[in-house]
């Protein structure tokens, strides 16, 4: 395939960066599809496994310089994968999502992780241009290691204001068929039942966390009536919170301990720490860090690599 691509470029006297694309059938026969006379958006994948700056090489060739290395001098190491985060809604026909970005948190830079991003909090996604918000590229010694690193990075993405394909990308990386590598161009249709095309709906556990977030908001004020736990005379503080059809009762057993009652079940929680935008709780023997954002009447919980949204109906 590589030899055929080189032969095609030589046949037309092509000089510069370019990408030749082929399709491969089940018998491993390949067929020419097209040539893009430019760098592809996936060029960071090649750069990660070769250590070559293709953008620099492209500019040097345009200035009449020769390539600094021959093909035989290029050594490939490990595997790399790229995910393109798009402002689109896969659950509704991949419709574009436009508007202002109220909150955007990219993964932290780390070894083996590259971010090529073009948007941040406060930016506007326009309907007139490509909806790509940024690219996340992960490298690993093996394909599986690269997939694991990329999946973790996608789990760290937080965005409020536009809908994205984050959940779909993460579910593809976790999919068993994708992991085995036996995939084709019909992958999304063939594995549709196993993939997650949108962020999950909030569950009972999320309503409990949301109730504790609100109940623990103001517990150190001077005025008892400002205490969000729901102060009562000669009884433990109790507050009521409703999120859609779910009604949660939060009782404060101690300054950092709460009992949450929902749908006939009681959850015992301990608030380990509460920051301006984070909540660390111990729930059912497990300590969890949940990042929290309140925006336009909605509460966004970022937990376990997913994002759920709740709206406080009434107290």
C-alpha positions as a Markdown table, in Angstrom:
| # | Residue | x | y | z |
|---|---|---|---|---|
| 1 | Unk | 0.0 | 0.0 | 0.0 |
| 2 | Unk | 2.8 | 2.4 | 0.8 |
| 3 | Unk | 4.6 | 1.5 | -2.4 |
| 4 | Unk | 1.4 | 2.2 | -4.4 |
| 5 | Unk | 1.0 | 5.6 | -2.7 |
| 6 | Unk | 4.6 | 6.5 | -3.6 |
| 7 | Unk | 4.1 | 5.3 | -7.2 |
| 8 | Unk | 0.9 | 7.4 | -7.5 |
| 9 | Unk | 2.7 | 10.6 | -6.3 |
| 10 | Unk | 5.6 | 10.0 | -8.6 |
| 11 | Unk | 3.3 | 9.4 | -11.6 |
| 12 | Unk | 2.0 | 12.9 | -11.4 |
| 13 | Unk | 5.3 | 14.6 | -10.3 |
| 14 | Unk | 3.8 | 15.5 | -7.0 |
| 15 | Unk | 6.0 | 17.6 | -4.6 |
| 16 | Unk | 4.8 | 18.5 | -1.1 |
| 17 | Unk | 2.8 | 16.9 | 1.7 |
| 18 | Unk | -0.1 | 14.7 | 0.8 |
| 19 | Unk | -2.1 | 11.7 | 1.8 |
| 20 | Unk | -3.2 | 8.8 | -0.4 |
| 21 | Unk | -6.2 | 6.9 | 0.8 |
| 22 | Unk | -7.3 | 3.3 | 0.1 |
| 23 | Unk | -10.1 | 1.0 | 0.9 |
| 24 | Unk | -9.4 | -2.6 | 2.0 |
| 25 | Unk | -11.8 | -5.5 | 1.5 |
| 26 | Unk | -12.2 | -8.6 | 3.5 |
| 27 | Unk | -9.6 | -10.4 | 1.4 |
| 28 | Unk | -7.1 | -7.7 | 2.2 |
| 29 | Unk | -7.2 | -6.3 | -1.4 |
| 30 | Unk | -6.9 | -2.5 | -1.4 |
| 31 | Unk | -8.2 | 0.0 | -3.8 |
| 32 | Unk | -7.4 | 3.6 | -4.4 |
| 33 | Unk | -10.0 | 6.0 | -3.1 |
| 34 | Unk | -8.5 | 9.5 | -3.2 |
| 35 | Unk | -5.5 | 11.7 | -2.6 |
| 36 | Unk | -5.6 | 14.8 | -0.4 |
| 37 | Unk | -2.9 | 17.2 | -1.5 |
| 38 | Unk | -2.3 | 18.5 | 2.1 |
| 39 | Unk | -1.7 | 17.2 | 5.6 |
| 40 | Unk | -4.6 | 15.3 | 7.0 |
| 41 | Unk | -6.2 | 16.3 | 10.3 |
| 42 | Unk | -4.8 | 13.0 | 11.7 |
| 43 | Unk | -1.1 | 14.0 | 11.1 |
| 44 | Unk | -0.4 | 14.1 | 14.8 |
| 45 | Unk | -0.8 | 10.3 | 14.9 |
| 46 | Unk | 2.1 | 9.9 | 12.5 |
| 47 | Unk | 4.1 | 12.5 | 14.4 |
| 48 | Unk | 3.6 | 10.7 | 17.7 |
| 49 | Unk | 4.9 | 7.3 | 16.4 |
| 50 | Unk | 7.8 | 8.7 | 14.4 |
| 51 | Unk | 8.9 | 11.8 | 16.3 |
| 52 | Unk | 8.8 | 13.8 | 13.0 |
| 53 | Unk | 7.2 | 17.3 | 12.8 |
| 54 | Unk | 5.3 | 16.9 | 9.5 |
| 55 | Unk | 4.2 | 20.6 | 9.5 |
| 56 | Unk | 7.8 | 21.7 | 9.6 |
| 57 | Unk | 8.8 | 19.3 | 6.8 |
| 58 | Unk | 5.9 | 20.5 | 4.7 |
| 59 | Unk | 7.1 | 24.1 | 5.0 |
| 60 | Unk | 10.7 | 23.1 | 4.2 |
| 61 | Unk | 9.7 | 21.3 | 1.1 |
| 62 | Unk | 7.7 | 24.3 | 0.0 |
| 63 | Unk | 10.9 | 26.4 | 0.3 |
| 64 | Unk | 12.7 | 24.0 | -2.0 |
| 65 | Unk | 14.6 | 22.0 | 0.6 |
| 66 | Unk | 15.0 | 18.3 | 0.5 |
| 67 | Unk | 13.6 | 15.8 | 3.0 |
| 68 | Unk | 16.0 | 15.4 | 5.9 |
| 69 | Unk | 15.4 | 11.6 | 6.1 |
| 70 | Unk | 14.8 | 8.8 | 3.7 |
| 71 | Unk | 11.9 | 6.4 | 4.2 |
| 72 | Unk | 14.3 | 3.8 | 5.4 |
| 73 | Unk | 15.6 | 6.1 | 8.1 |
| 74 | Unk | 12.2 | 6.6 | 9.7 |
| 75 | Unk | 11.5 | 4.4 | 12.8 |
| 76 | Unk | 8.0 | 3.8 | 14.1 |
| 77 | Unk | 7.5 | 3.2 | 17.8 |
| 78 | Unk | 4.3 | 2.3 | 19.6 |
| 79 | Unk | 0.8 | 3.2 | 18.6 |
| 80 | Unk | -1.2 | 6.4 | 18.6 |
| 81 | Unk | -4.9 | 7.3 | 18.3 |
| 82 | Unk | -6.7 | 10.6 | 17.7 |
| 83 | Unk | -10.2 | 11.7 | 18.8 |
| 84 | Unk | -11.8 | 14.7 | 17.3 |
| 85 | Unk | -14.2 | 16.4 | 19.7 |
| 86 | Unk | -17.0 | 17.9 | 17.7 |
| 87 | Unk | -19.8 | 20.3 | 18.6 |
| 88 | Unk | -22.5 | 17.9 | 17.3 |
| 89 | Unk | -25.2 | 15.7 | 18.7 |
| 90 | Unk | -24.7 | 12.0 | 17.6 |
| 91 | Unk | -28.0 | 11.0 | 19.4 |
| 92 | Unk | -30.0 | 13.2 | 17.0 |
| 93 | Unk | -28.5 | 12.5 | 13.6 |
| 94 | Unk | -25.2 | 14.3 | 14.3 |
| 95 | Unk | -26.9 | 17.7 | 14.1 |
| 96 | Unk | -24.4 | 20.6 | 14.7 |
| 97 | Unk | -24.6 | 22.3 | 18.1 |
| 98 | Unk | -23.9 | 26.0 | 18.2 |
| 99 | Unk | -23.8 | 28.7 | 20.8 |
| 100 | Unk | -21.6 | 29.9 | 23.6 |
| 101 | Unk | -19.3 | 27.6 | 25.6 |
| 102 | Unk | -20.0 | 28.4 | 29.3 |
| 103 | Unk | -17.5 | 25.9 | 30.6 |
| 104 | Unk | -14.7 | 23.9 | 29.0 |
| 105 | Unk | -12.0 | 21.9 | 30.7 |
| 106 | Unk | -9.5 | 20.0 | 28.7 |
| 107 | Unk | -7.5 | 17.1 | 30.1 |
| 108 | Unk | -4.2 | 17.9 | 31.8 |
| 109 | Unk | -1.1 | 17.7 | 29.6 |
| 110 | Unk | 0.9 | 14.5 | 30.3 |
| 111 | Unk | 3.4 | 12.2 | 28.7 |
| 112 | Unk | 1.9 | 10.4 | 25.8 |
| 113 | Unk | -1.0 | 12.9 | 25.5 |
| 114 | Unk | -1.2 | 15.7 | 23.0 |
| 115 | Unk | -3.9 | 18.3 | 22.7 |
| 116 | Unk | -4.4 | 20.4 | 19.6 |
| 117 | Unk | -7.4 | 22.5 | 20.6 |
| 118 | Unk | -9.0 | 25.7 | 19.3 |
| 119 | Unk | -11.7 | 26.5 | 21.8 |
| 120 | Unk | -12.0 | 27.5 | 25.4 |
| 121 | Unk | -14.6 | 28.7 | 27.9 |
| 122 | Unk | -16.3 | 31.9 | 26.7 |
| 123 | Unk | -15.8 | 31.1 | 23.0 |
| 124 | Unk | -18.7 | 30.9 | 20.5 |
| 125 | Unk | -19.3 | 27.9 | 18.2 |
| 126 | Unk | -20.5 | 29.3 | 14.9 |
| 127 | Unk | -22.7 | 27.5 | 12.3 |
| 128 | Unk | -20.4 | 28.8 | 9.5 |
| 129 | Unk | -17.3 | 26.8 | 10.2 |
| 130 | Unk | -16.2 | 23.2 | 10.9 |
| 131 | Unk | -17.6 | 22.2 | 14.3 |
| 132 | Unk | -14.3 | 20.6 | 15.6 |
| 133 | Unk | -13.4 | 21.9 | 19.0 |
| 134 | Unk | -10.1 | 20.2 | 19.3 |
| 135 | Unk | -8.1 | 17.0 | 18.8 |
| 136 | Unk | -6.9 | 14.7 | 21.6 |
| 137 | Unk | -4.0 | 12.4 | 20.6 |
| 138 | Unk | -2.8 | 9.6 | 22.8 |
| 139 | Unk | 0.4 | 7.5 | 22.4 |
| 140 | Unk | 1.2 | 4.1 | 24.0 |
| 141 | Unk | 3.6 | 1.2 | 23.6 |
| 142 | Unk | 0.7 | -0.8 | 22.3 |
| 143 | Unk | -2.6 | -0.1 | 20.6 |
| 144 | Unk | -4.5 | -1.1 | 23.7 |
| 145 | Unk | -2.3 | 1.3 | 25.9 |
| 146 | Unk | -3.0 | 4.2 | 23.5 |
| 147 | Unk | -6.8 | 3.4 | 23.6 |
| 148 | Unk | -6.7 | 3.4 | 27.4 |
| 149 | Unk | -4.9 | 6.7 | 27.6 |
| 150 | Unk | -7.3 | 8.3 | 25.1 |
| 151 | Unk | -10.4 | 7.0 | 26.9 |
| 152 | Unk | -9.2 | 8.4 | 30.2 |
| 153 | Unk | -8.4 | 11.8 | 28.6 |
| 154 | Unk | -11.9 | 11.9 | 27.1 |
| 155 | Unk | -13.3 | 11.1 | 30.5 |
| 156 | Unk | -11.6 | 14.3 | 31.8 |
| 157 | Unk | -13.3 | 16.6 | 29.2 |
| 158 | Unk | -15.9 | 18.9 | 30.7 |
| 159 | Unk | -18.1 | 21.1 | 28.5 |
| 160 | Unk | -21.3 | 23.0 | 29.1 |
| 161 | Unk | -23.0 | 25.2 | 26.5 |
| 162 | Unk | -22.9 | 22.9 | 23.4 |
| 163 | Unk | -23.5 | 19.2 | 22.8 |
| 164 | Unk | -20.5 | 17.1 | 21.8 |
| 165 | Unk | -19.6 | 13.6 | 20.6 |
| 166 | Unk | -17.5 | 13.0 | 23.7 |
| 167 | Unk | -19.7 | 10.1 | 25.0 |
| 168 | Unk | -19.7 | 8.3 | 21.7 |
| 169 | Unk | -15.9 | 8.6 | 21.3 |
| 170 | Unk | -15.4 | 7.2 | 24.8 |
| 171 | Unk | -17.8 | 4.3 | 24.2 |
| 172 | Unk | -16.1 | 3.4 | 20.9 |
| 173 | Unk | -12.8 | 3.2 | 22.7 |
| 174 | Unk | -14.4 | 0.9 | 25.3 |
| 175 | Unk | -16.1 | -1.3 | 22.8 |
| 176 | Unk | -15.0 | -5.0 | 22.6 |
| 177 | Unk | -15.1 | -5.2 | 18.8 |
| 178 | Unk | -13.0 | -2.0 | 18.5 |
| 179 | Unk | -10.6 | -3.3 | 21.1 |
| 180 | Unk | -10.1 | -6.5 | 19.0 |
| 181 | Unk | -9.4 | -4.4 | 15.9 |
| 182 | Unk | -11.9 | -6.3 | 13.7 |
| 183 | Unk | -13.8 | -3.2 | 12.5 |
| 184 | Unk | -14.9 | -1.8 | 9.1 |
| 185 | Unk | -16.6 | 1.2 | 7.7 |
| 186 | Unk | -20.0 | 0.0 | 9.0 |
| 187 | Unk | -18.7 | -0.1 | 12.6 |
| 188 | Unk | -21.2 | 2.5 | 14.0 |
| 189 | Unk | -24.2 | 0.8 | 12.5 |
| 190 | Unk | -23.0 | -2.8 | 13.3 |
| 191 | Unk | -22.2 | -1.9 | 17.0 |
| 192 | Unk | -25.0 | 0.7 | 17.5 |
| 193 | Unk | -26.7 | -1.3 | 20.3 |
| 194 | Unk | -23.4 | -1.4 | 22.2 |
| 195 | Unk | -22.4 | 2.3 | 21.9 |
| 196 | Unk | -23.5 | 5.4 | 23.8 |
| 197 | Unk | -24.4 | 8.2 | 21.5 |
| 198 | Unk | -25.1 | 10.8 | 24.2 |
| 199 | Unk | -24.4 | 11.5 | 27.8 |
| 200 | Unk | -26.3 | 9.3 | 30.3 |
| 201 | Unk | -29.5 | 10.4 | 32.0 |
| 202 | Unk | -29.2 | 11.2 | 35.7 |
| 203 | Unk | -30.0 | 8.3 | 38.0 |
| 204 | Unk | -31.0 | 8.0 | 41.6 |
| 205 | Unk | -27.4 | 8.2 | 42.7 |
| 206 | Unk | -27.0 | 11.5 | 40.8 |
| 207 | Unk | -30.0 | 13.0 | 42.5 |
| 208 | Unk | -28.6 | 12.0 | 45.9 |
| 209 | Unk | -25.3 | 13.7 | 45.1 |
| 210 | Unk | -27.1 | 16.8 | 43.8 |
| 211 | Unk | -29.2 | 16.9 | 47.0 |
| 212 | Unk | -26.1 | 16.7 | 49.2 |
| 213 | Unk | -24.4 | 19.4 | 47.0 |
| 214 | Unk | -27.3 | 21.8 | 47.7 |
| 215 | Unk | -27.8 | 20.8 | 51.3 |
| 216 | Unk | -24.1 | 21.4 | 52.1 |
| 217 | Unk | -23.9 | 24.7 | 50.3 |
| 218 | Unk | -24.2 | 27.0 | 53.3 |
| 219 | Unk | -23.7 | 25.3 | 56.6 |
| 220 | Unk | -21.4 | 27.8 | 58.3 |
| 221 | Unk | -23.5 | 31.0 | 58.1 |
| 222 | Unk | -24.4 | 33.0 | 61.2 |
| 223 | Unk | -28.2 | 32.9 | 60.6 |
| 224 | Unk | -29.9 | 29.5 | 61.2 |
| 225 | Unk | -32.5 | 30.2 | 58.5 |
| 226 | Unk | -29.6 | 30.5 | 55.9 |
| 227 | Unk | -28.4 | 27.0 | 56.7 |
| 228 | Unk | -29.1 | 25.0 | 53.6 |
| 229 | Unk | -29.3 | 21.7 | 55.6 |
| 230 | Unk | -32.8 | 22.7 | 56.8 |
| 231 | Unk | -32.4 | 23.5 | 60.5 |
| 232 | Unk | -35.2 | 22.2 | 62.8 |
| 233 | Unk | -35.9 | 22.7 | 66.5 |
| 234 | Unk | -34.9 | 19.7 | 68.6 |
| 235 | Unk | -34.4 | 17.5 | 65.5 |
| 236 | Unk | -31.7 | 16.8 | 62.9 |
| 237 | Unk | -31.6 | 19.3 | 60.1 |
| 238 | Unk | -33.6 | 18.1 | 57.1 |
| 239 | Unk | -34.1 | 19.5 | 53.6 |
| 240 | Unk | -36.2 | 18.4 | 50.6 |
| 241 | Unk | -34.9 | 18.7 | 47.0 |
| 242 | Unk | -36.7 | 17.7 | 43.8 |
| 243 | Unk | -35.1 | 17.0 | 40.5 |
| 244 | Unk | -37.7 | 16.2 | 37.9 |
| 245 | Unk | -39.6 | 13.1 | 39.1 |
| 246 | Unk | -37.1 | 12.4 | 41.9 |
| 247 | Unk | -37.6 | 13.8 | 45.4 |
| 248 | Unk | -34.7 | 13.6 | 47.8 |
| 249 | Unk | -34.7 | 14.1 | 51.5 |
| 250 | Unk | -31.4 | 15.0 | 53.1 |
| 251 | Unk | -30.8 | 14.6 | 56.8 |
| 252 | Unk | -27.7 | 16.0 | 58.4 |
| 253 | Unk | -26.5 | 13.5 | 61.0 |
| 254 | Unk | -23.2 | 15.3 | 61.8 |
| 255 | Unk | -21.3 | 18.3 | 60.2 |
| 256 | Unk | -19.9 | 16.0 | 57.5 |
| 257 | Unk | -22.4 | 13.1 | 57.5 |
| 258 | Unk | -25.7 | 12.9 | 55.7 |
| 259 | Unk | -28.5 | 10.4 | 55.2 |
| 260 | Unk | -30.2 | 10.7 | 51.8 |
| 261 | Unk | -33.7 | 9.2 | 51.4 |
| 262 | Unk | -34.9 | 8.5 | 47.9 |
| 263 | Unk | -37.5 | 6.0 | 46.6 |
| 264 | Unk | -37.6 | 4.0 | 49.8 |
| 265 | Unk | -33.9 | 3.7 | 50.0 |
| 266 | Unk | -31.4 | 5.4 | 52.4 |
| 267 | Unk | -27.9 | 6.4 | 51.4 |
| 268 | Unk | -25.3 | 7.2 | 54.0 |
| 269 | Unk | -22.8 | 9.7 | 52.9 |
| 270 | Unk | -19.8 | 11.5 | 54.3 |
| 271 | Unk | -18.7 | 14.8 | 52.7 |
| 272 | Unk | -14.9 | 14.6 | 52.7 |
| 273 | Unk | -14.4 | 17.9 | 51.0 |
| 274 | Unk | -16.5 | 20.6 | 49.3 |
| 275 | Unk | -14.9 | 23.2 | 47.0 |
| 276 | Unk | -16.3 | 25.9 | 44.8 |
| 277 | Unk | -16.8 | 23.4 | 42.0 |
| 278 | Unk | -16.1 | 20.0 | 43.4 |
| 279 | Unk | -17.5 | 17.6 | 45.9 |
| 280 | Unk | -15.6 | 14.7 | 47.4 |
| 281 | Unk | -17.9 | 12.2 | 49.1 |
| 282 | Unk | -17.7 | 8.8 | 50.7 |
| 283 | Unk | -20.7 | 6.8 | 49.5 |
| 284 | Unk | -21.2 | 3.1 | 50.2 |
| 285 | Unk | -17.6 | 2.6 | 51.1 |
| 286 | Unk | -16.2 | 4.3 | 48.0 |
| 287 | Unk | -14.7 | 7.8 | 47.9 |
| 288 | Unk | -15.7 | 9.7 | 44.8 |
| 289 | Unk | -14.6 | 13.1 | 43.4 |
| 290 | Unk | -17.4 | 14.8 | 41.5 |
| 291 | Unk | -16.8 | 18.1 | 39.7 |
| 292 | Unk | -19.9 | 20.4 | 39.8 |
| 293 | Unk | -21.0 | 23.3 | 37.7 |
| 294 | Unk | -24.2 | 25.3 | 38.2 |
| 295 | Unk | -25.3 | 27.1 | 35.0 |
| 296 | Unk | -28.6 | 28.7 | 34.0 |
| 297 | Unk | -30.7 | 26.7 | 36.5 |
| 298 | Unk | -29.0 | 23.4 | 35.8 |
| 299 | Unk | -26.6 | 21.4 | 37.8 |
| 300 | Unk | -23.9 | 19.5 | 35.8 |
| 301 | Unk | -22.2 | 16.6 | 37.5 |
| 302 | Unk | -18.9 | 15.3 | 36.0 |
| 303 | Unk | -18.3 | 11.9 | 37.5 |
| 304 | Unk | -16.8 | 8.6 | 36.5 |
| 305 | Unk | -15.9 | 9.8 | 33.0 |
| 306 | Unk | -19.5 | 11.0 | 32.3 |
| 307 | Unk | -21.6 | 14.1 | 32.5 |
| 308 | Unk | -25.1 | 14.2 | 33.8 |
| 309 | Unk | -27.4 | 17.2 | 34.1 |
| 310 | Unk | -30.2 | 17.8 | 36.6 |
| 311 | Unk | -32.6 | 20.7 | 37.1 |
| 312 | Unk | -33.7 | 21.7 | 40.6 |
| 313 | Unk | -37.5 | 21.8 | 40.4 |
| 314 | Unk | -38.3 | 23.0 | 43.9 |
| 315 | Unk | -37.2 | 22.6 | 47.5 |
